[in-house]
Amino acid sequence: MRRSEINKALKEMEATCRKLQFHLPPFCSFTPTQWQMIGHEYDEVRDCMLGWDITDYGMGDFNKIGFSLVTIRNGNRDMADKYPKVYAEKLLYLKEGQHAPNHFHWFKTEDIINRGGGNVLIRVYNSLENEEIDYESEVCVHTDGRSYMVPAGTQVRLTPGESIHIQRGLYHDFTVEKGTGPVLLGEVSECNDDNSDNRFNPPMGRFPKIEEDEPPYRLLCNEYPEAKKR
């Protein structure tokens, strides 16, 4: 992705958060220059990959495959003594036409919540013992206290305020329902690790390769400099 695309996406998500009155923590507004001066007091942000994240899954077509997100809180299973949180929270922003590709998680379970805007469609499949997609068996869906069965590949519609529980090993992808407008999603989960807990099918990357065509507006969660020595 070009840095200019990333900057634009960040500003759009910030504007949506303001519109829907979802207030972000202070570290989300730090500039790249400020990050150069920040010491170990913000190690949790660095080590738990809190903050901004823009992904095109390495496919180079952000407006079709990819979306914007921000990790608000998280633990770190590899540094559990230092960061004992066993939960994570994210916000995700998708525009019409954008698509999050099919994947499951080995470790985390999560709830995906429509926080406002349009409707989101979440397609679900079970996984087989060999971790491939099960195109045959019905899926047990859990939405806001209700459990029910749907055929494999069903797209579950979430309107604002509605949520779905995604258990381990459940393949899911999601997109915005056409004609309903962009959507702000919440994600509440066990600790999140985007470096090792995503099983994409078909395989693809997670973080974008960046072409630096202008200065960064915000640093992404995998771009923080080392803590400034005091």
N, C-alpha and C positions, 0 to 999 in steps of 0.2 A: 504494500500500500504506500501511496505517497503521504508524506507527513501532512500535507495540506488537507488530504481526505480525513486523516485522523483528527486534526484540529477542528475541522468542520463538524465531524461526528460528535466530538466532545462538547462543543458549544451547543449543538442541538439537544443533547441529552441534558445538559445543565439547564437550558431554557425550559424543557419539559418538566424537570423536577420543580423548578420555580412555579410554573403554571399550575401544577397539581399540588403545590405546597408540601413537597417532600423535601425536608431540609437535610443537607448532607453534613458530615463531620468536618471540622476545620482542615484536616490534612488534604481534603479533596480540592481545596482552593490554593494550595501551595504552588508557586511558580517554579520553573526549573532553576532559576537563580536562587530562590529560597532554599531549595533542596541542597544546593552546594554548601550551604552554611549550617545545615541541621546536623546535630550530633546524635549520640546513642540514645537520647530520650525517645526517639522515634524508631528504635530498632524493631518494634512489633509491626509497624507498617511495612518495613523492608522484609523481615523474615517471614511474615504471614501473607505477603503479597496483597496487602490492602490497597485500595485506590482504583484508579482508572484502568480499563482494559478494553481495547478495541480489537476485534478479530475478524479476519476474512478467511480463517482456516487455511491460510496459505494458497487460496484458490485465485486471488487477484481480482475478485469481482464482488466487492463489499456490498453493493446495492442489491445483490441477489443472494449471496451466501455470506452471512456474517451479521453482526450486530454490535451494539455498544453496551458496556456494563461497568459497574463499579462494585467492588467488594468493600463492604462497610465494616464487617467484623469477621474474624476467622481465628482458628487455632493453628497449630502446626504439630502434626503427629510425630514428626522426626525430632522435635524439640519440645516434647510435652512437659518436661520439668519446668521449662522457662515460660511456655505458653500453654497453660492447662485447659484452655477453652476447648470444649468438645463440639462446638457448633459454629456455624457460619451464616452470614446474611449478605445477600447481593441485591442489587437492582439491575434489571436488564431493560434495554430500550430497543424495540424493533419498529421499523417503518414498514408500510405496505410494500410487498415485493421481496422483503428480506426473509431468509430462511436459515434456521439453525439445523445443521445436518444430524442424521440419525446416529445415536450413540447410547451407551449405558455406562454406569459407574460400578466398579468392583466394590468400593468401600462405602461411599456415602449414600444415604437416603435423603430425599429432599421433598419439600412442598414448593410448588410453583404457584404463585398467587397473581391474579390480574389486579394490579393496583390502580389502574385507571387508563382511560383512552379507549381504544378499540377492543375488539375481541381477538383472542388468540386461539389457534387450533393446534392441539397437541396430539400427534399420531403415536400410537402405542403398539408395541409387539413384545411378546415374551422372547427370551433367548433360549437357545438349545444348550445341551451340555458342552458342546464344542464352541460355544460362544457365538455361533451364527444366529441369524434371525429366524425365529419360528413364525412362518407364514400361515400356520394352520390353527394352532390352539387359541381358544378364547382368552381374553385378558381380563383379569379382575381389576376394575378401576375403583379408586377411592377418591371421592370428591366431597369435601365439606361434610364429613360424617356419614356419607352414603357410599355403600359398596354395591357394585353391580357388574355384570359380565357384558363384554362387547366383543365383536369379531376382531380377529387380528387385523391391524392396519387401520382401525377406526380413528378418526380425528375427533377428539373430545374438545368441544367448544367451551371456553371460559370467558364469561362476560365480566365486567368490572366487579370486583369483590369475590369472585369465585376462585377456587384453588383445586389442585390435584396433587395427590401424593405419588411420588415416583420411588419405587423400591429398588433395591440393588438388582442389577441384571435386567431391568426393564428397558428395552430400547424405546427411545422417544426422539421425535423431532418436532419442531414447532415453527409456525409462521402466523402472520396476521391475516385474519379473515378479510377478504377483499371488500372494499367499500366502507370499512368501519374505522379506518384511520390508525395512526401509530399507537403503540401500546407500551405502557410501563409495567414491567413485571417485577414481582418480588420473588426471591428465592431464600428459603430458610432450610438449612441442611446440617448434617454432620460436617466436620472439618472438610474444607475444600482443598484439593490438590490438583490443579490443572496440568501439572507436569507429568502425573503418573496415574490418574484415576479416570481417564476417559477412554472408552473403547469405541472408536468410530467405525462405522460400517457403511460404505467402504472407508479404508484408512485415509486419514488426512492430518494435516498439522493443526496446531492450536493457536500459535502466536504469529503475527504477520512479519514478513520481511519488509523493512521500511526504507523507502527512497526519500532522502532528506532534501526536499525541494523548498522548505521554509523552516524557520525555527519552531521548536515544539511549544505549544500553548500550555500543556500539562505533560508531566512525565507519566508514562504507563507503569503499571505495577511491576514490570520486569526491567525497568530502566533506572531505578534509583541509584545514585552514587553512594559510595561507602560513607559512613558517618564521618563528619569532620572531626579531626582530633582537637581537643581542647588544650 
